[in-house]
Amino acid sequence: MINIVLVPIHPAGWPFIGLFAAVAFALFFVAAPLGWIGIVLTAWCTYFFRNPARVTPEGDGFVIAPADGVVLPLGMAPPPPELEMGDEPLQRICIFMNVFNVHVNRIPLKGTIERLAYIPGRFFNASLDKASKYNERMAVRLKTSAGDIAVVQIAGLVARRIKCDLVEGQEVQAGEVFGLIRFGSRVDVYLPPGFSPRVLAGQISIAGESIIADSGKQE
């Protein structure tokens, strides 16, 4: 019940919340109105790093949304070359997060972390298609019983820091928190053959809860 009333905060957020609070406190010694502005900004910072509990649907063939946000236009695209998954285009689902979305990212499907690759890059608007190719990103190759899936955290125009807590060889569960991207970004998912999208462009996804694709083999 306490997690419903008081939403948990991701551990990565506490240093920023503490900094905002310290600045707000100092501003009260300069001018009270500035201090209250600092309090509002501290509250926003706390809100940004929220990590609400999620109930993940059960099903071996379900692909769960890795991020909160809006689904961008669907399409086929080759997976990131750094993941060594071949050049064959795969179904790609992209989710764009604005600064008001929950920015905690979650595992889409049970499996094993096969490969991790961090690529420095640009900071184009994350809603643009070229962001998948040119922006700074962390690419994850997830080995599952239904085939390998690629999950890519992509920095955006405002986002400048990607946090990924995974290690190669790690066993993970669908819906498990694995990182976050600070201040606006996107997450791309590349599906193995045989999986079909269950979302449309413009639909709102909820990380850890929304089913964005499936293999059609659930019992």
Secondary structure, 3 states (H helix, E strand, C coil): CHHHHCCCECHHHHHHHHHHHHHHHHHHHHCHHHHHHHHHHHHHHHHHCECCCCCCCCCCCEEECCCCEEECCCEEECCCHHHCCCCCCEEEEEEEECCCCCCEEECCCCEEEEEEEEECCECCCCCCCCHHHHECEEEEEEEECCEEEEEEEEECCCCCEEEECCCCCCEECCCCEEEEEECCEEEEEECCCCCEECCCCCCEECCCCCEEEECCCCC
